Amino acid sequence: MSGLGDKIEGKADEVKGDVKEKVGDATDNRSLQAEGLGDQAAGEAKQAIGEAKEALNDVDDDRRV
């Protein structure tokens, strides 16, 4: 997957996790809250991976010029 794809997927996971956490808060469902926090963390990690991939591609592009 490309860096941009990872960033988009990561943001989607982060938003999904935020919704789960808020629903868990509203319903006092600790399991759903925890799942939401986990999704948010995974989303942030995917976004970081996407940023790293893009940075590596930029370096590679600079070396080819």
BALOBA-1460 file (C-alpha; in Angstrom, 3 decimals):
// residues 65
<rec num="1" residu="m" x="0.000" y="0.000" z="0.000"/>
<rec num="2" residu="s" x="1.208" y="3.495" z="-0.723"/>
<rec num="3" residu="g" x="2.022" y="6.038" z="1.928"/>
<rec num="4" residu="l" x="-1.102" y="8.020" z="1.103"/>
<rec num="5" residu="g" x="-3.222" y="4.863" z="1.270"/>
<rec num="6" residu="d" x="-1.820" y="4.058" z="4.708"/>
<rec num="7" residu="k" x="-2.553" y="7.584" z="5.885"/>
<rec num="8" residu="i" x="-6.144" y="7.453" z="4.632"/>
<rec num="9" residu="e" x="-6.762" y="4.008" z="6.119"/>
<rec num="10" residu="g" x="-5.176" y="5.129" z="9.382"/>
<rec num="11" residu="k" x="-7.377" y="8.209" z="9.597"/>
<rec num="12" residu="a" x="-10.461" y="6.084" z="8.938"/>
<rec num="13" residu="d" x="-9.451" y="3.696" z="11.742"/>
<rec num="14" residu="e" x="-8.850" y="6.648" z="14.040"/>
<rec num="15" residu="v" x="-12.301" y="8.113" z="13.347"/>
<rec num="16" residu="k" x="-13.941" y="4.686" z="13.741"/>
<rec num="17" residu="g" x="-12.167" y="4.278" z="17.071"/>
<rec num="18" residu="d" x="-13.273" y="7.698" z="18.252"/>
<rec num="19" residu="v" x="-16.901" y="6.819" z="17.491"/>
<rec num="20" residu="k" x="-16.600" y="3.485" z="19.310"/>
<rec num="21" residu="e" x="-15.041" y="5.172" z="22.320"/>
<rec num="22" residu="k" x="-17.806" y="7.787" z="22.490"/>
<rec num="23" residu="v" x="-20.549" y="5.177" z="22.132"/>
<rec num="24" residu="g" x="-18.820" y="3.155" z="24.839"/>
<rec num="25" residu="d" x="-18.728" y="6.243" z="27.058"/>
<rec num="26" residu="a" x="-22.418" y="6.935" z="26.452"/>
<rec num="27" residu="t" x="-23.468" y="3.363" z="27.156"/>
<rec num="28" residu="d" x="-20.930" y="2.741" z="29.926"/>
<rec num="29" residu="n" x="-19.519" y="-0.123" z="27.855"/>
<rec num="30" residu="r" x="-15.869" y="-0.395" z="28.918"/>
<rec num="31" residu="s" x="-15.117" y="-3.059" z="26.330"/>
<rec num="32" residu="l" x="-16.266" y="-0.798" z="23.497"/>
<rec num="33" residu="q" x="-14.335" y="2.117" z="24.983"/>
<rec num="34" residu="a" x="-11.163" y="0.036" z="25.034"/>
<rec num="35" residu="e" x="-11.751" y="-1.230" z="21.513"/>
<rec num="36" residu="g" x="-12.182" y="2.355" z="20.350"/>
<rec num="37" residu="l" x="-8.942" y="3.428" z="21.996"/>
<rec num="38" residu="g" x="-7.184" y="0.488" z="20.353"/>
<rec num="39" residu="d" x="-8.558" y="1.422" z="16.935"/>
<rec num="40" residu="q" x="-7.401" y="4.998" z="17.449"/>
<rec num="41" residu="a" x="-3.892" y="3.858" z="18.360"/>
<rec num="42" residu="a" x="-3.751" y="1.546" z="15.347"/>
<rec num="43" residu="g" x="-4.948" y="4.367" z="13.116"/>
<rec num="44" residu="e" x="-2.280" y="6.705" z="14.419"/>
<rec num="45" residu="a" x="0.351" y="4.025" z="13.793"/>
<rec num="46" residu="k" x="-0.857" y="3.487" z="10.212"/>
<rec num="47" residu="q" x="-0.702" y="7.222" z="9.598"/>
<rec num="48" residu="a" x="2.862" y="7.314" z="10.912"/>
<rec num="49" residu="i" x="3.791" y="4.428" z="8.608"/>
<rec num="50" residu="g" x="2.261" y="6.336" z="5.695"/>
<rec num="51" residu="e" x="4.283" y="9.428" z="6.588"/>
<rec num="52" residu="a" x="7.463" y="7.342" z="6.730"/>
<rec num="53" residu="k" x="6.756" y="5.716" z="3.366"/>
<rec num="54" residu="e" x="6.192" y="9.118" z="1.779"/>
<rec num="55" residu="a" x="9.405" y="10.448" z="3.301"/>
<rec num="56" residu="l" x="11.355" y="7.461" z="1.965"/>
<rec num="57" residu="n" x="9.832" y="7.947" z="-1.479"/>
<rec num="58" residu="d" x="10.824" y="11.624" z="-1.399"/>
<rec num="59" residu="v" x="14.408" y="10.685" z="-0.519"/>
<rec num="60" residu="d" x="14.456" y="8.077" z="-3.280"/>
<rec num="61" residu="d" x="13.099" y="10.625" z="-5.778"/>
<rec num="62" residu="d" x="15.762" y="13.153" z="-4.746"/>
<rec num="63" residu="r" x="18.518" y="10.575" z="-5.279"/>
<rec num="64" residu="r" x="17.322" y="9.821" z="-8.800"/>
<rec num="65" residu="v" x="17.528" y="13.435" z="-9.917"/>
